[in-house]
Structures are given as structure tokens and as C-alpha cells.
Amino acid sequence: MIDSPPFNKILIANRGEIAIRIMRACREMGIRTVAVYSEADASAQHVRMADEVVTIGAPAPNESYLNINKIISAAIQTGAQAIHPGYGFLSENAGFAEAVSAAGLTFIGPSAAAIRAMGDKEQSKLSMKTAAVPTIPGTEGLSAYNEFLAAAESVGYPVLIKAAAGGGGKGVRIVRSAAEMKEAIEGGRRESINSFGNDRLLLEKYIEQAHHIEFQIFGDEHGHLVHLFERECSVQRRHQKIIEETPSLLLDNDLRTRMGTAAVAAAQAVGYSNAGTVEFIVDPSTRAFYFLEMNTRLQVEHPITELVVGLDLVHWQLRVAAGQPFPYTQAGLSQRGHAIECRLYAEDPANGFLPSTGQLLQVVEPVGPGVRFDSGITTGSQVSHHYDPLLAKLIVYDEDRPSALQRMQSALREVVLHGVTTNVDFLQTILAHPEFQNESGAVTTSWVERTFAGWNPPSSPPIEALIAAALAENSLPVESNRPGSAAREVKTDPYSPWKVPGGFRS
């Protein structure tokens, strides 16, 4: 779709791969971009790519990427007409959306009222009950320790303690007995206040063997709202997604239709516009589904929806924010092929998925048909402890799941991320597991924890052995093809990288 750009210039209130993703969409549409950056990101890739840049403070998020006044001042200073929040940071902050509008700028996302209604997990659950969307049994408005204990006894253990004012797996704790409750509440509150500035928690029944399935929804400011089908997000570690795919293996046409209808009803209940995601938990034994939460922003995993539906969601975010109608009807939308996304993290899966920091000494991106690599990194990038350890997203598309899976495994083998510990080997292990490959539906939200407890990366030869092999190979005489030469018959590998005078380096 070629038309005049909806804005001349926008500011992106984010960093890393999502900032670059938005910049690329803007560049395609002829929109100039402004990047904001902290002192830790002075040489970051998103800063290099933007048309204009503004420094906004110290590395700590509260002094930079979460500082509303500094971000709005940067937008006004550079003449930006709109602000895109990306995901994380201020993307689901209703106060930020209101401040952007009060400054005469356009917030590229839903209204502040919709963010507030869905951003608070307690209030959103009450709204869903009113809209007749199935919700997980649980209790809201809890405060005292005894109230949590009573609620847990009422719904039955195990239960889930989760942050009332956020998502992304932050502040989540599984509680299997009363003895674990106090520690779960204290830990959940600490993480919640650090992530969202709010320590309120709610309690829900924890469904052990569940699928986590979300529906992408999209609406405009003219009252038109549709869903763009589902994403299967059950492969998780520490309640956070690491592999997503679409279509889901669990859903048949009937369940897909019922869940899609519920997702649209959930969004309509709060007058939603722009991109959003309604998340559900599905009990595979009963095929019952329950509303989990709504993310009032673009999701990390949006690329797989783009590939199977054939729409650029960021392009449409910009157009809809400028008041343009979203022209697609539900009947006119369909899924084609299969897409998978792997999240590449700087973390150590063998050590509790602890984040890894340092400088990326070499970055090699996989390329090829049906392969997409969304990242905010390059060789020399610094991985800081101040921000989320997500380095990149590897996305593949093919005509069916087996082909897409094969393509993903091949692409992962091409990825090079030297300098920090990553989860690349762990992702390969998951993709190769028979239960993941055979489409049995055994992969639920607790599958990674059950299947890969105590996982360690594949062993590799010690560095001394590699050096010895290289020296031994190079010490062998080489056969000569010159006429009359007295070359000795030595069988060496003509394809050895040690014999090729190219750019290979160990």
C-alpha cells in the first residue's frame, strides 16, 4: 500500500531491536525518526540508525527510558509529531500516553483509558467477567498475608501469585503450599515494584499442564476491530516466552473461532484501537480457555503474525494512529504457511538463565529465503546489565511446520554471537526434542522446566585440542603437482579450513 506518510517525523521511546524494527518501517514509509538514548547506549545500533538523536540521561531506566518528561521534551525539541513506545518501558503506561497527548503529540498505541483498563490485571479481569469472557478462578484486591492464604485455600493449590500492574512474566510466583506463600508474596512484590512501580498482587488458580495462546487484535479509531489469529507461546522459561509459533497445533477451526471471538469481545469491552494482544490459558484436557491478560502494545513476537497474515503491523500502527481506517474484515483475513520465532538471549540456561553481560566480539546473522533476523546489535555492541538481555529475534517462515522447523534449525546453526553466553544451544536442544517435533501437544507452559531441568550445553573439544589439531594439520607436507617434483604421498584433507587461504579465522 503506497500513500503519503501519516507523519513526517516520529520519536521512538525505546532501544534495541524494537527501536530498529520501528525505524525500518518508518524508513519504508518516508518518515524521519528520532532516537533517544542513555549514556550506556551512546554507541548503540539504534542510535546509529536514527535520523536524529537525543541523549536523555544515565543508564538506569528511571533516569532515561522511563523518564516521561525527558522523552516528551526530546520530541518537542526535534519537532516530532508522534511517539512510538515500542514494548516494555513506557509502552503500557497510561500516564505516559496522557502526557504525550497533553503535549500536542500523537501516542502510537491505544488510548490511555484502554491502557489503564487492561494494564491493571485486577480491573481487566473484572471487565472480562462483565464482557462474558471466561476468566481463571482467582481473587483480586488482596492485601494482607491471611487474605492470600484464604484465597489459595478457596481455589485450591497450586496457585499463581502475579503482579496486578504489569505483564511479561514479571512478579510471577507459583505457590504449591501455604508454607511457600510468604516468600512468594515478598518476592513478587519486590519484582513488581521494580518493574512497574506498583507492588499490588493478585492470586489465580495455576493450571499445571496448560497451553499459553494469544490472539493478535487490531482496531482503528472508527470502531472497526478484528483479530489476526493466534500465536502459540507455551515454550517458556521462568514464565517468559522463548519460542513462539503460528498456527497453534492445539487449535482446530472451532476452538480458533471461539477464542478469536472472545479476544475481539475483550478488546471491544474497553474501546480498544491500534495493535494489542489478548492472552489465554487453555486446558488441553478439557479444551476450556481462560482470559489471562491483555497487552496494550505491540508484542515481541509480532513478526510471526506478520508472516502468516501478510500485513506489516508497524505500518498499520502508524496509519491507524494518524486516523486512517483499518480496511480488513475478519472474513477477508486468513493464515498462510507456518512461522516460528526464537528469542536469542544473553543468558546462561545452565545456570538458572542468569543474564550475561559484556561486549559482543563477533555477530553473524543468518540469511536466506524465509529467514528474518530482528536485532539491535552488531559486532562490538555492549550488553549491559541495565536492560533486558534480549539480543535478537530469529524468525522463519515456510509452507508448513516441518519445513519451518527445519529452516529454523538450519538458521540457528548459522548464528554467531561471540563474547557473551547465550541460549542458542538451548534453543537447538528444544527444537530437536521429539515432543516438540512430533506435534503431540505435550509442550505446555511447564514443559521446559520439567524436561530440561539440569540441562548443560553440549560439550566441545578443549581449546588445547583444537590448537594441537591445527598445528598437526599445518605441519604435514603438501603434495606437489609440479612436473618432476619429488612430492611425498601424504593424504591430507584438501577442504580443511587450515589449508584454505581465505578469510577463515578460529
N, C-alpha and C positions, 0 to 999 in steps of 0.2 A: 504494500500500500504506500504510494508516494503522494505526499501532500506537504503543505507548508508546515514547518516545525511548530509545535504547540507552545514552545518557549524559545527565547533567544539564548538564555543563559540560566543554568541551574547550579546550585551548590549541593555537593554530596556530603552529608554529615556522617561520614563513616570512613573506613580504612580497608586495606587488604583487598581480597578477591572481589567482594561485593561492590566496593567503590569502583574498581576497574570494570566490572561487569556493567555497571550503570554508565560509566564513561564511554564504553564501546557503543552502547545503544544510543547515547546522545550524539556521538560522532557520526553514526549512521544516519541520524535524523537531522544533522546540521545544527546541533545545539552545542554551544560552548559550555565548558564545565569549570567549576571552581572546586579545588580540593582543600580541605582543612587538615592540619597535621600537628601532632605533638612533637616535642623535642626528640623523642625516641624514633620518630618516623621521618626525620628530615631528609633521608635519602631513600625513602620507601618508593616502591614502584608506582603506587597510585599518585604520589606527588610528582613524579617524573612525567606521568601521562596526562595530567590535567592541563587545561589551557591557562589557568591562573591558580595560585596557591596562597594560602594564608596560614601562618602559624598561630596556634591557639593555646599553647601552654605546655606545662610539664607532662611527663609520660603518664602519670596517674590519670585514669579516665575521668575522675571527678574534676580534674583541673584542665581537661581538654575535651575529649569526645563526649562527655556528659555535661559540659558547661553550656547551658542554653544561651546565656547572654553573649558569650564569645562567638558562638556559631551564628546567631542571628546578626550580630554586628558584622561578621565577616561577609554574610550575604548582602547586607545593605552596602557595605564598603565597596564591594566588587560589582554592584548593580545586578545581582542575580534576581530573577523573578520568582524562583521557586526553590524549595529544599527537598531533596530526596533523602530519607533517613536510612535506607538500606535495611538491614536486620540487626538485631542487638542494639546496644547503646540506647538511643532515644527513640527507636522506631515504634515502641508501643507506649510512649509517654504522652498521655493526654495533655498534660501541661505544656509540653513542647509544641504539640500541634496547635494548641490555642495561642501560644506566644508567636508562632510563625504567622498565623492568620492576623493577629493583632498588629504585627509589624507590616501588614500590607503585602505579605508574600503568600505563595501557594504551598500548602503542605501536600506532597505527593504521597497520598495514602488516604485512609478513611477519615471521617470526621472525628473530632475529639470526643464527642458523645459516644460514638461507636467504640472507640478505643477504650474509653472508661468503662463502658458496659461490659465489654468482653475481656478487658485486661484484668479485671478483678475476678478471680476464679469463683469466689463466693457468689457475687452478684450475677455472673454469667450463668452459673448453674441454676439459680432461681429463675432467670429469664428463659432458660431452656425448658424448665418444667412448665412454665406458663405457655410456651410455644408447642408443648406436647412432643418435645424431642427427648428420647429416652436418656436418662442420666444414671450414673453409677450410684448405688446406695452409699450414703455417707452423711456427714454432718458439717454444717458451716457455722461460723460465728463462735468458734471455740476460743477459750482464753486460758482458763485455769487447768492445771495438770489433771485434776479429778474429772473435769469435763471431757478431756481426751480419753481418759480411761473408760468412762461411762459410754462414750460414743463407740469405742472399739468393742466393748462387750456387746453393745446393741447390734452392730453389723457383723461381728464375728471376725476373729483373726484369720489370716494376716490382713493388716490394713496398711494404707499408704498415707503418710504424712507429706503434705506438699505445700509449697508457697502459695498463698492466696493471690499474690500480686505479681505473677510472672509465669514464665514457661521455660522451655528448653532444658527440662530435667533439673533445674536448679532448685535447691531446697527440698528435694525428694528423699524420703527415707521409708524403707519397708520395715514394718514392725510386726513381729510374729508372736509376741507375748507381752504381758504387762511389764515384765522386767526390762524390756528394751525401750519402753515408752519415753522415759525421762531423757535418755541420751538422744533419742531421735528428735524430740521436740527442741532440745537445746541446739543440736547440730543443724536442724532445719531452719531454726530462727537465725542463727549466725549467717548461714549461707544466703538466706533470703534477704536479710538486711544489707549484706554486702553486694548482692546482685541487683536488688530492686529498691533499696531504701525503705523496706517495709518488712516487719517480722511476723505478720499475721500468717497463720497456717490453717489448713482445713484437713479433714480426715475422710478417706474414702475406703471402701472395700477394695482389697487388692486381688485381682483376678490372676492367679498364678500363670496359667497357660493361655495367654491372650495374644491376639494379633493387634498391632497398632497400625491403623489405617486412617489416612487423612484424605479429605477431598479439597481440591483447589476450587475456590469460588472466585467469581469476578462480577462486579457490578458497576454500573455507571451512575451518574447523578440525576438520571432521568427515570429511576425506578426499575431499570432492567437488571436482572441478576440471574446468573446461570452457574452451574458447576462445570469444571473441566476435568472431571473424572478423578480417580483415586491414585494414591501412592501407598505402597506397602513399606512400612517403616519399622518392622519388627526386629531387625538386626540392630541391637543396641548394646552399648556398654555403659554402665553406671547411669542408666536411664536416659542416655543420649544416643541419637542415631548415628550409625557409621556407614550403613549401606541402605539405599532405598531403590525401589524399582516400581515400574508400572507397565502393564496392568498387574494387579494383585492376583496371585494364584488362588486365593481363597474365595474370591467373589465370583458368583455366577451372575447372569443378567438380572435376575430378580433381586438379589441382595444389593447389587450395584445400584439399581434403580431406587430401591427403598432408602439406602444410605445417602445417595445423591439428593433425593427429595428432602431428607432430613437436614442435610447440610445447607441447602438453599433456605429452608424454613428457619434455621438457626440464624443465618445472616440477615434474612428479612426482618427477624424479630427486633433487630437493633438498627434498621435502616442503613445497611452496610453498602458502601461503594468502594471501588478500586479492588486491588488484589487482597485476598485473605485465605486462610486455611482453617477448615473445621476438622478437628481430630476426634477419632473414635477408638474405643477399645472393643474388640469383637471376641466373643467366647466361641472358639471353633467347635466345641461340643454341642452347643445349642444354636449357634449362628445368631445369637442375640447380640445387638450392638448398643453401645452406650456413648453418649457425648462425653468427651474428655476435656477439651478446651478449644478455644478459637484463637488463632494467632492473627492479629490485625496488622499484617505486614507481608512482605514478600518472604518466602521460605528459602532456607539454604538449598533445598532440593528442588527448587522450581524448574531447573533445566530439563529434568526427565519429562515433566509435563509438556514443556515446550516442544520436545522432540516427537512425542507421540500424538500431540494435538495439532502441531504445526503453527503455533502462534508465538510471537515474541512478547512475553508478559511485561517486560520493562517498557517496550514501545507503547503498549496499551496502558500501562500505568500513567505514562506521561500524557497521552492523549486524553484519557478519562479525567485526569486532574485538571486539564485545561478546559473541561466541559464538553468534550466530544462524546457522542454516544458509542456504546459498545455494540457493534452491529450483529453479533452472532446469536442465534436462537439455540435453545437446548437441542432441538431436533436436528439442527444443522451442524452439530459438533460430534466428532467421533474419534476413537483411538485407532492408531495405525502402528503396527510393529511393537517392539519392546525396548525399553530403555532402563539402564541401571546407572546408579551413581555411587561411587565410593568416596568417602571423605578421608583425605590424607592429613593426618595429624602429626605434629611434633610431640610425640608422647611415647612412653615405653610400656607396651602391653604386658611385658613380662614382669613389670614392677608396679602393678596396680594402676596402669595407664597414667603414671605421673608425667606432667609436661616436661619437655626437653627444650633447652634454650641454647643459643649460640649462633654462629654465623654459618650460612649455607655456602659451602665451599664449591659445590657444583650442582646445578639444576638442569636436568634434561627432561623435556616434555615429550610424551608420546604423540605421534602424529599419524594420520591415516584416515581413510573414509570412515565415517560414523564415530569418530573419536573427538571428544571435546575436553579441553583442559582449562578450567577456570581457576586462576590463581592470582595472588598478589605478590608473588615472589620472583626472584631471579638469582643467578649466581652472585654471591656477595651480600644478599639480604640478611639482616639481623632478625633472629627470632627472640622476641622479648618476653619476659615473664609478666609484663603488664597486661597482655591481651590474650584472647582466646588462641589456643595452639593450632587452630585450623590453618593449614598451609595452602591447600588446593582441593579442588573437586575434580575427580576424573569421571567423565560421563561418556557412555557409549550407547549406540543405537543400532538395532538390526531388525530383521523382519520377524524374528521370533526369539523366545527366551534362550534356547540352547545356543543360538548364533550370537546373541548379545553377550551371554556369559563367556563364551569362548573369546569374543573380542575384548572383553574386559580383562580377562586373564592375560591375554597377549599384551594389551596396553600397559598393564601394571608391571609386566616384566621389563618394559622399556623405561619406566620411571627411574630417574636418578635424583636422589635428594641427600647428598653427602654433607656432613657437618653436624647434623643433629640426629637423634634417634627418632625413627618414625614407625608408624603402624603398617607399612607396606607389606611386610612379610605376614603379619597377622591377617590382613585382608585377603591375601592369597590363600592362606590356610582355610579361611572361612569359605571362600569361593569354591575351593576344591573339595569341601566336605560332602559326602554322599547325601546327607539330609538336606543340604542347601541345593544340591544339583537335581535331586530326583523329584522335586515338586510335590513332596508328600504333605506339605503343610505343617511339618514338625517345627519349623522355625518360628518360634514365638518370642515375646519380649524377654523371656528368661533363658532362651536357648544359648546365647553366648556364654552367660555366666555358668550354666550347667555343663556345657560341652567343652569349654576351653579353660576351665579352672586349672591353674598351674602351668599354663602354656609357656613355652620358651621358643625363641626363634630357631630355625634350622641351623645346625652347626656348620661352620665354614672352616676351611683349612687355616691353620695358624699362619700369620704373616711370614714366619721364618720358612715355612714350606713353600709358599709362593715365590719368595726370593730365591730359594735353592733351585726351584724348577726353572726359573728364568735364567739363572746363571748356567745351569746344566745345559739348557737348550742352546744358549749362545756360545758355549764352549765347544760344541760339536763342529767338525769341519763341514763345509758346504760343498756339495757336488759341483763340479765344473762342467760346463757344456762346451768349453773351448776345444777346437780340434787339436789333438796331440797332447793335451794336458794329461797329467798323471793324477787325476782326481780319484780319491778313495771312495768306495761304495759305502756311503753312510746313509741310512734311512732316517730322514727327518721329516717332520710334518711341513709340507710346503705352504700350508694355510695357517701356520702358527702365527699369532699376533706379534710374537717376538721377532719374526722374520719379515714382517711387512713394514716397509719404510714409510708408513703413513702417519696419521695423527693420533694413533692409539697410545694411551698412557695408562699405566696401572695406578 
